[in-house]
Amino acid sequence: MTVLGKGAWTRWGPAFNGPAYSDGPSISVAQAQTGFPKQFAGNMLNSKLTIQKAWFDAASAKGAGKPAAMGPIHWYPSYGVWDFNDHYWGKGTVGPCIPKSQINGWWYIK
């Protein structure tokens, strides 16, 4: 995991006001004809993989560029809340949606 730079917050931060996180390619060839979308959906729906792991595994399996994922963190005095290990609904644990007013940090992997 890396610290998210100011540039990524400026670009993607406004999209977060409840969504758990965003997956995306940093270099994209993740088009439908590659089979990537079907692989990603299958990984989420037919396994116990977290959403971000399903995304990274599909990108690797289908040669879909360099995947990246980020999400908000809300820090309390002694612990943080984040959705890094979320699963698709009904497939495992799902964390809380963090409202924009409570975001005070980010996780980012690529």
N, C-alpha and C positions, 0 to 999 in steps of 0.2 A: 504494500500500500504506500502511496506517496502523498505528500502534502499538495493540495490543490492550489495552483497559482492564481493570482489575481485575474489573469486573462480568461481562464476557464470559468471563474465565477461570473465575470462580466458577460460572457457569452451565454452560459447555460443557467446561471443562478435564477434569473427571473422566471424560468419554467417551473420552479419548485414552489408550490403552495399546497402541499398535501401529497403529491406523488412521492412514492417511496424512493425511487431512483430512476436514472436514465441509463440505458445501454445504447451504445452506438459504435460505429466503426470510426477510427481516426483516419484510416485510408479505406475507402469502401469499394468493394466489388460484390457487395451482398445483395445482388439482384435476384429476382425470382427464378430466373433460368439456372442459377447456380445450385438451387436446392436448399440454399441457406434458410429462408423463412420456414420451410417445412421442417427442416432439421431442428431449428430453434424451438418451434411449437411442439414437436415430438419430444424433445429433451425436457421441456417443462411439464407436459401433460402425461408422459408415459414413464416418468422416472421420479426419483426423490431429489433431483438436483435443485440447487437454489437457482433463482432466475439468472443471476449474473454468471453462475457456472454453466448453465444451459446455453447462455449467449456465447461465452468464450469457447465452449466445446463445439458448438455449431460452426463458429467462425474458423476454428482449427480444422474441423472435418471437411469443410467445404471450401477452404482456401479463400475466405471472404475478407481479406485485409487484416489490419491490426485493430482488434476490438478494444474498446474502452468502456468503463462504467463509472458513474459517480452518483452520490446521494448525500442528502443532508444529515447532519448530526445535531442533536440538542443536548448540550452539556448541563447537567445538574451539578451541584456542589461536589458530589463525590462519585458520580458515574455519568456515562453518556447513553443516549438512546439513538439507535440508528437501525436501518433496514438492510444492512449488508447481506444478511443471511436469509432474506425473505424467499419464500417459495410461492408458486402459483397457488391460488386459493384452493384448499382441500388437499394439497399435496405436501404440506408441512407447515412449519411455523411462519407466521406473518406478523411483522412489527407494526407499530402505529404510524399513521400518516402525520408528518410533522408540519404544522402550519408555518408559513413564511415568517411570521412574527416570532417564532421560537427557534429558528435556524441560527446557530452560532458556530457552525463548523461544517466541514465536508470530508467525505472519504472519496478517493479516486484511485482506480486501478487501470492499468493498461498493459 
